[in-house]
């Protein structure tokens, strides 16, 4: 008898079905399934099983193709059968809206306000309502956009000021001598200006072994601000890099001073990474006219309910919501007719952000400064603000990065969409959310070539009873999800201590991290975990090791116990199809050498560069090695289409005649990591790289899979694989920090990541993660719980200790941690 019970499909599908027949996109294996419309449907399976390929890359992609085909012949000429999702037939499909976590706007101007469209609503309110109250006032929305000519400050043109060298960032410890700890800038040779200082000291009769603060005031001023027109004679001799000889330097010129020299080398730095090296010595000097906001006169002076536009966008979501209520109370007459619809639309977006757990963020907060989960939920709020019905929403892991306290809000939002007459397709790993779906489509059983099959389709209870379903096992509940033997934190433990931490909303006199342990930062969304992890811990230790200053942390105690730092974040590994797992890990460099060493390659005169799709000589020049071409759609978003010349293979016909172990170079790029592990047992470095990728649960990824197709979690695990190799082979003890490392992972795959942590820990490294998954937190050695709330209500260490210690305490995390330890469901029911 079916585990779903008699009539289950009929009862759920009274609104009809989306029927998919013969889906073969990516790793899908001729999947045919009926999906009830008007219901909340969860697509599940282990990471890489094919659930995203079915929901997003087949169902949503087919809906988008049909929309494009209905526009004009101009659009249709770029759409070929090859670029369509590989599926025989889809019926019952209507309009779709998708929030795909793999595509995040990298524009530095992208903020919470721009992502959600709130900036447009505020611009309309500020340009329309004051004009009604003051007839002679003529405003447009452009007056409230600092990046437009009308809205930018006329002095700084919207930049808000300029970056200037700061004395306190150059001289960080005045109690020490200049060249012995007082200044990270003078701690190493950075420019020829450094060599004028000893000459100046000799000329002024100054002893440089004296603490900086005790040196004569005139000398200190000259070191920082220069000697004016006075020429200083300097000479210097040093060994060359190979220590086989020496070189001498001599010059006579006025000193310009450390402040001007920092700004000079920044201005002359040729690359963004070079400029970044000098960032610790710079502070943004605000524009005197606009006070550093970048806004013009209208945005600073025109007010509504007592607030100017530039002041309002610096408020968090909750504060803006309160402001909306004040504006509404003041509306009368024509202003009410104009303002009410705008306020209603604005409230809808603000309330969604609040319910999605991001009410603590400021509207002006840049997308780059948000955690992966915050970015995802901000984009989700933009899509869900629509009042359309009959739409199919495709949501890609919306529970990513959510604290259990916030998941209940998300559940109410998606069920509200369903109740409004929409179909919600939820690609999700979280058993707590899946259990509340109306219907579950389970794909598997494994990842990559071992997945892609329909295991079951039915109500959650039926999936739980399905033998062979990995998701079903977790839906049944019971038992710990993470298994590891804790490493004791005892009297023999060494500690890394951050003193005087101040970054975003995090303020702490001291935060302790036990070395050689797995440490987990917990707390509700917006409590300050990412700020403490990346800016204070990662940034502070990295700066301390380099002898540089860090604004987030005043001092790092016991930093000498750490030799290197790896900040493993969810930023993309690349933004074009050229970047992929093989190129990122340098595995492709080794593979190209293997091809270049074949007899056929020598016969044709090919070198390793001939097998690079990033270099001329062997790549297809029609698509310049992309395998795809970007087509400008003018009034629509640009689209990538398969190259007709090489049929997506990237290389010339001659290059594709060269084989290694019966594979062409494009065959190798189509291998999954797991397949490549079996094919390449040498050279040793290549085998180790591939094994590290498999170790972190990425065995299902193709070596040549475009970086633009990778989720934030997949990009992060690629970086983790690199950190594992460094931790095993590199000298000394490392600190590896990771922000939400198991986001986007099926519970069955979380254990693989935890096992990867153990590899790092066994080599003497320290692993610190910020994580909402309390199953992982319960298996850590030490917890640092931040809170108690989000934004201004958070940023404090409310508890620290072993998981058992924190669970016995007070607060939201403690309550949920007790549920995890006792095996209770986090969302109840």
N, C-alpha and C positions, 0 to 999 in steps of 0.2 A: 504493500500500500504506500502511496506517496506520502512523504513526511509532511507535506504541506496541507494535507487534509482535503476532503472532497469539496469542490466548489470554490477553493481559495482564489483561483485566477478570476473566476466570474465575479466574485464579491468585490475584489479590488479593482477590477477593470471595467466598471460600469461606464466610464468616460471613453472607452475605447483603448486602443493600444498603438504604440510605436512598434512596428514590426521590422526587425533587422534580419536580413537573409544573406548568408555567405560573406560575413565580414572577414577580410584578410589583411587589414591595415597593420603594418609593422609585424608584430609576432602573433596576431590573431589567426587562429586556425579554423577558418570556415565557420565562424560563430553565427548562429541563428538564435534569436531570442525575441520574446514579446515583452514589452515594457509598458505597464499600465499608465495611461495619461491621467493627469489630475491628482497624482499621488507623489509622495516623497519616496524616491527610489535611490537606494544606496548601491554604488558599484564598489565591490570589495575584491580583495585578493592581496597576496604578498607584493612587495615592491617589485615592479617590473613584470607583473603577471599579464598586463594588457588591459587593465580596467580603464586607464586614461586613454589608451588607444581606441577603445570602444566608445566611451562617452564623449570625449573631446575630439579626437582625431578622426572619428568615423561619423557619429551622429551629428555633432555640432558642425564639423567641417562640411558635411553634405548639405546641411541647411544653409551654410554660408555660400557654398557653390551655387545652390539653386537661386539664392538671392542675387548673386552677381550675374548669373546667366539671364536674369530677367531685366537687367538694366539697359544694355545697349550692345550693338555689334562690336563697338570699340572694346568693351570689357571682354566679350566672349572670345575674341581672337587670342587672348592670352591664356585661356583655360583649355587644356587638352585632357583627354581621357587619362593620361598618365598622371596628371596632377590631382585627379579626383581621389577621394578615399577609395580603397579597394574593397568594394562591397557589391554584391549582386543587386540588392534592392532594399530600399527603406520606404515603408509606407506609414501613413499616419503622422508624418513629420510636419510640424509648423515652424513658426519663427522661434529662434533660439537666442539667448543672451548667455555669454560665458564669462566667468572670472577665472582666468588661467594663470596659475601661480608662476608659470615658466617665463612670462613676458612682463617684466617690470620696467617702468619708465626710468631711464638713467639720466634724464635731463637734470642738471644741477638746479634749475629753476622750479623743479617739481616739488610742491609742498602739499600738506594735508588739504589746504584750501583748493588748490588747483586740481588735485586728484579727484576730489569729491564734487567739484563744480560749485562749492560754496563761495568761492571768490566771485563768480559771475553773479550770484544772487545778491551778495553784499554790494557789488559794484552797481547793480541796478537800484538797490535801495538808496544808496548814498547819492546817486546821480538824479534820481527821480523825486524823492520826497523833499529834500531841501529846495529844489527848484520850484516845487509847488508852493512852499511856504514863502519863498523869496522870488517873485516873478522875474526880476532882472538877472538872476543867477542862471547861467547856462553851463551845464555839466554833462559829461558823457561818462560811460563806464571806463574809458581810457584814462580819465583823470585819476583813477584809483588802481592803476596798474603801473608799478614802478619800473617795468621794463618797456613801457611805451614812452614816446617823446612827450606826450601830454602829462603823464603821471609821474615821470622821473624827476628827481631833484635836479635843478638846472646846474648845480655846482658839481656834484659827483656823478651825475647821469645815471642814477639808480644803483650805483655800487655800494652806497652807504658809507664810503670812506676809503682809506687805503691802508695796506699792511705796512707797519713800521716796526723797526727793531726796538725792543724794549730793554731798558737797563736791568730790570730785575730778572729778566730771562737770560741775560748774558752773564750777569754776576748773581749767582744763585746762593752762594754761601760766603758772605763777606768775612766770616771769621777765619777763613783759610787764605793762604797765599794765592796769588793770581794763577800761577802755573801748577798749583798743588791742591786743587779742589774748589777754588773759589768760583771758577768759571768753566762750564762745559764747552763754551766757544773756544777758549784758549787751552782746553785740555789736549787737543790734537792740532796738527798743522792743517789749516784750512785755507789760508791765503798768505801772500807775501807780507801783508800788513803785520802778521804775528811777529815777524823777525825785527820789526822796528821797535817793539816794546823793550827788549833788553838794551838796545842802543839808547833809547830815550831814558831808561832807568840809569844807565851809566852816565849820561850827560847831565841828569838832574841829581845824581848822587843818591839814588833811591835803592834800597835793599829789597829785592823781589821775594825774599824768603819771609818778609814781614806780612802778617795778615792784611788783606786788601783794605779793610776798614781803617787800619792804622797808617796807611800810606798817606803822604801829603795830598791835600785836596786838589791842588793844581795838577799833580801827576795823574790822579784818578780821572780828572776832567779831560786831560789830554788823551789818555788811553781810550776814553769813550767817545770824545767829540773831536779829537784831532789837534794838531799844533798850528793850525792856521797857515800862514805863509812860511813858518820856520822849517828849514830843511833839516832832516835827520839822516845821518849816514849810518847804513846798516850793512852787515856782512854775515854770512852763514855758510857752514859746511856740513854736509850730511852724506850718509851712505846711500848708494842707489838701491833699488828694490832687490836685486840679486845679491847685494852685499859683496860685490866683487870690485867695487870702486866707490868713488865719492864724487859729489858735485858741489860747486861753490856758487853762492849768490851774493851779489852786492848791489846796492842802489843808494841813491841820494835823492830824497824828495820829501815834501811835507807829509805828515801822517794825516789821514782823513778821519781816523778814529773807528772804533769797533762798530758803532751804530751805523755809520755810513757804509762801512765795509760789508756788513751783513746785507744791507739793502742792495749794494752793488753786485755781490755774487748771486743774489736771488734774481736780480734783473737780467744777469748774463747767463743764468742756468738755461741749458738748451732743451731740457725735457721736464715734464711735470714731476717725474720721480726725483730729478736733480733738485728742483725747487723744493720738494717735500722735505729734503734733508735739512733745509734751513728753517722750516716751519716752527720748530721749538723756540726760535729766537724772535719771532714776529708776533705782534698783536695788532689787531685791526684798530686803527685810529679813526674814530667816527668823524664823519663830515660835520663841520660846525653849523652848516645851514640846516640840514635835515636831522641832526642828532644821531646819524648813523642808520637811519631807517631806509634811506634811498628814495623815499616818497617826496613828491612835489607838494606845493602849497595846499592844494585842495584836499588831499588825503590827510594832511596834518591839521587843517583848520576847520573843515566842514564837520559838524557833529550831528549825531542822532542819539537821542536819549543820553546825552552827556558824554558820548564817546566818539572820538575821531576814528577814521578808518584805520590809520596806522597803529593806533593804540588797540583797537579791537582785534586785529589779526594776531597780535601777540598774546591774546587770551586763549585759555584752553577751551575745549568744547563746552564744558559745563558753564563756564563764565559767559560764553557767547549765548548760550541758551537762556540764561537769566537776562541778558541784555535784550533779547528778542521780546521777552515778556514786557519789559519797560517800554520798548518802542510801540508795541501793540496797544499798551494802555494810553499812549499819548496821541494815537491816530484819531483824526476827526475828518468828516466831510469827504472831499475828493481824495485826500491823502489815504483815507481808509480804503476806498475803492481800489486805489493803485497798490497800496502796501499789503493788504491782507493776503492776496494770492502769493506774493513773493515771500511773505513771512511763513505762510503755511508750507511752501516747498522747502524753505530753509530749515524749519523745525523738523520736517521729515528726515532730512539728512543728519541733522544734529542728534536727533533721538536715536537714529540707527547707529551712529558712531558710539553713543553712550551704551547702547545695548550690546554692541559688539566688543566692548571692553577697551575702547580707545578714547574715552572722554577726557583723559588726563593730558592729551597732547595739544600743543598750541597749533592754531591754524597755519601759522607761518613756519612750522617745523618742516625741515626739508625731508624728502623721501629717503635720502641717503643716511639720515641720522636715525631712522626708525628701525626697529628689529624686523626680521623677516615676517613674523606673524602680524605685526602692526601694519606693515605695508599691505599685506594680503587683505586684512580686514578693512582697511581704509578703501581699497579698491572695491571690495565687496559692497561697502555702503553706497558707493557711487552707482553701482549697477542695480542694487535693490531699492533705490529710491523711486524707481518707476512705479506708476499706478496701473500699468498694463495688466490685462488678464489674458489667459489663454496662451501665455508664453511658456516655453520650455527653458528653465534656468539650468545651466550646467555649471556647478560649483566645484572647483578643484581643491579639495582638502581645506575647506574653510575653518576646520578646527585646529589647523596648524598654529602652534604658538599660543594657544589659549589655556589659561589656568582653569582647573575644574570649576572654579566659582563663576567663570564667564561662559562656560559651555551651555548652561541652562538658557542663557539669553539667546545664544545662537540657535539653539533648538527651537525656541519660541518664534524666532524670525523666519526660519525656513518652513516651519509648519504654518505660519501665517501666510507665507507666499502660496503654499498649497491650498489653504482654505479660501484664498482669494480667487481660486480658479486656475492656478498655474500648475505646471508639472515641474518638479524639482529633481534633477539628477545630481546626486551628491557623490563625488568620488572621495572616498573616505576610508581611513584605516582604523579610526577610533571605535572600539567595540561599544563604548557607552553611547555614542551618537548613532551607530548602525542599529543598535537594539531598538531605537525609537522610530526607525523608518517603517513605511508601510510595506515595502517590497525590497528585496535584496537580489542583486545580480552578482554572483560570485564567480570570479575568473581565476584560473590557475592551471594545475596545482602549484607550479613553481614559477620561476622568473625566466624571462627571455625565451629561448627555444623550449624550455621545460614548462612554459605556461601557454597562455593564449587560447585555452579551451573553456567552454562554459561548464562549470561544475554544478551549479544549481541556480535556480531562479524562483523566488517565492518569498513568503513572509519570513521575518527573522527567526521565528520559532522553527520553521522548517529548515532553514540553513543550519541552525544549531544542531539539528538532528541528522544532518547529512554527513555520512561517513566519508572521510577523505577531505573534508573542507577544513583548511587551517583556520579560516575565519570562524567557522562554526565552533571550533574548539574554544576560542576565546569568548564567543557569545554564550557558551554554556557556563563560563566563569569557573572560579575555583583555582587555587594554586598561584604561586608567584610568577610574574612575567619575566623577571630578571633574576638570574642565578649567578652569584659570585660570592667568594669568601672574603668578607671584609678585612681590610688591613687595619690593625689596631692603631688608634691614636692615643699614645701613652706618654710616659715621662721621657722616653727616649726620642720622641718626635721633634724634628726641627721645624721651625715656623718661618714663613715669609710674612712680613707685616707691613701693611701700607699705613703710613701715618698722615694725618690731616688730609683726608680725602674730600674733595669738593668738585663734583662734576654733574651737570644737569641737576636732577633733584636729589642726588646722593650726597649726604654730608655725614662724615664719621671721623671721630678722633683717631681710630685705629681699626683695621679689619685684618684678621689673622687667617692664614691659609697653611694647613699642615703640608709639608713637603713630602713627596713620594707617595701621595695618596690621591684617591678619586674624590674631588670636592664638588659639590653641587650647590649652585645658587638658586634659591626658590623664592616665590612671592607672586602676588597677583600681577596681571599685565600692567605695565607702567610703574612698577614698584622700584625700578632702578637697576634691575639685574644686568641688562646689556651695558648700561653706562659703567657700572662697577667692573664688569668683566673686561670689556674692550678698552675703554678709555683709561680707567684707573689701574687695573691689574696688568693687562697686556701692554698698554701704552706706557704706564709708569715703570714697569720692570724693563721694558725695551729701552726706554730713555736712560734709566739708571745704568744699564749695562754699557750704553754708549757714552756715558758721562755727560748726558744732556739733561736739560730741565724738562719737567712735565707739569703743566698747570693743574692737572687733575690730582696729583699726589705730591706732597711736599718732600717726603722721604720714604725710601724703601729699605726696611731693615732685613739684613741677611741676604741681600741681593747677590752677594758673592757665592751663595750656595746654588745659584742658577747660572748656567753657561750660555743658554740660548732660549729664545721665545718664538713660538709659532702661534699666531692668531688665526684660527681656522674659522672663517666666517662664511656666510651664505651669498656673498657677492658673486656675480657670474664669473666664470673662468675666461669668458670672451663674449663679444657681442656680434660676431659674424659667423657664418658657417665654416670659416677657415679654422676656427679653434675647436678642438675636440679632445676627448680623453687621451688619445695617443700623443697628440702634440703637447698637451699640457704637462703630461708626466715625463716627457722626453723619450717615451718608448718608441715613438716613430723615428727618432734619430737613429736608434739602434737597428730598427727594422729596415730602414733605407740602406744602411751599410750592408746588411745581409743580401739585399737585392743587388747592390752594386758589385758585390764579390762573386756573382754568378758568371759562368762562362758567357752566356748570352749577353749580359750587360757589358762585359769587356769587349766582346765582338762588335757591339754597336757603339762603343766608346762612351758609355754612360757612366756617370759618377753618382754618388749618393744624392746630390742635388737634383739629378734627373728624375728622382722618384719623389720629389717634393711638389705638392700642389701649390706651394707658396712661392715658387721660383720658376722663372722662364727656363725653357729647354726641354721639359718633359710634360709639363701640364698642358691642358687644353687652353688655348689662348682665347677661344671664343667666350668662355666663362671665367677665364683667368684662374682655373683650378677650383672654383666654387662647386662645380657640378650643378649649380643653379644660377639663374640670372634674376636680378632684382628689377621688377617692372614698375615704372612710375605710373600710378593710376590716376594722377592729377587730383581729381575730386574725391578719391577714395584712398584708404591706406595702401601703401606699396605692397606688392606681393612677390614671393619667390616662385619661379617656375623652373622646371627641369631643363637643363641645357640640351638642345637638339643635336648639337655637334658631337658631344661625347656621351650623350644619353645618361648624363648624371655620373659618369665614371671618373671624371676629373682629369684624366691623362690622355696623351696622344696614343694613337694606335700602336706605334713602335714600342712605347714603354710597356704597353699591355701585352706584348709578346714575351716579355721577360717573366719567368716564374721562379718561385722559391718554394720547394716542397709542394709542387703542383698548384701553387696559388699565385695569381697576379697581385700587384700592390693594392688594387682596389678590392680584391677578394679579402685581403688581410684587413682592410679598413671596415669591411662588413662583418668580420668576426666579432662575436661577443667576447667579453673579457674571459669568461669561463672557457670558451672554445680556444682562445688564444693561449691560455695557461696550458692546455693539453698539447697545443701545436709547437710552442716555443719553450724548450727546456734549456736553451742556451741562446746567447751568452748569459752568464749568471745574473748580470745587472738587469737585463730585460726580464728574465724569469722572476726575479725578486719584485720588480715593479708591477708586473701583472698579478702576482700572488697577493701583493698588498692591496690592489684594487678589489680582488675577489674577497679578501679578508674583511673589508668594510661593507660588504653586501652589494657591490656593484658588478657582480659577475654577469648580469643580464644586459649591461650597456654594450653597444657596439663601439669598437675602438674609434671609428670615424664618425660617431654620432655628433651632430652639430651642437655646439655649446648653447645655441639659442633654443634648443629643445630640452635642455636639462633644467630640472627644478632647482630651487635654492638648496634643498637638502642634498641632492645629488652632487651639485658643485661643491658643497661643503665636505662630502665624503671623499671626493677626489683629493681635496686638500689634506684630509685626514690621512689618506694613503701615503701622501708625500711626507707628512709628519712622522708616520710610522717608520718609513725608510730612514729618515733622518735620525729618529730616536734610537733605532737599532744600530746604525752605522756611524752616526756622528759622535764626536768626542764630548765628554762632559754630560751633565744632567740638564734636561730641558724642561721648560714650562709650556704646556700645550693648553690653550684656552679655546673653548668652543661655545658658540651661541646657538642654543636649541639643536643639538646634534642629532636627535632622533625625530625631528619634525619631518613629516611626510613618510615615516616608516611604519610598516605593518608591525604589530606587536611581535610577530615571529622573527622579524629582522632586527629588532632592538637588541636582542641578545648578541647578535653578530658584532654590533658596534661596541657593546660592552666588552666583549672578548678582545676587540681591537684595542680598547683602552688598557686591558690587562697586558698586552704586548708592550705598550709604552711604559706602564708602571713597573713591569718586570725588569726593564732596562734602567731603572732608577729615575725615571722622569715623573713629573707631577702633571696631573690632568685636572683642569677646572672647567666645569660646564655650567651654563645657565640653562635651566630646563623647567618646563611645566609638567613634563611627564613624571608623575610622582611614583610610578613604578620604578623608574630609573633612580629617582631620588632616594627611594627606600633602600636601594642596594648600594648607595654610596658610602664612603668612609666618614665623611664629614659634611654637614649642611650649614649654609649661611642663609638665613631666611630674612628677606627684606620686606619692608612694608611700613605700617600696617595696611595702607591703602595704595592708591596710585597717584602719580604726579606730586603735587605739593603735600599730599597726605602720606606719601611714601618716602623712600630714600633713606630709611634708617634700618640698622641691623636689629631686628626684633627678637631673633633667636639664633643660636649657633650651638653645634654639638653633633653627636651621632644622630642618625635617623630616629632612634628610640628616644633620645633626649628631646628632640624637637617635637616629636609626636605627643609627648607627654605635656607639652606646654600649651600656650593659648594662641589664638589667632586662626585665620582662615586656612592657612596651609597645614597647621597642626591637625585640624579637624579632618581634612581630607586625607592626610597622611595616616591617621589612625584607621580610616576606612580601608586604605590600601593594605595596611599591615594585617587587618582582620579579614580581608577578602570580600568586603562589602562593595557593591556597585557605587561609583562616584556620583552618578546622576539619579540614583534611586530607581525603583521600579524595574 
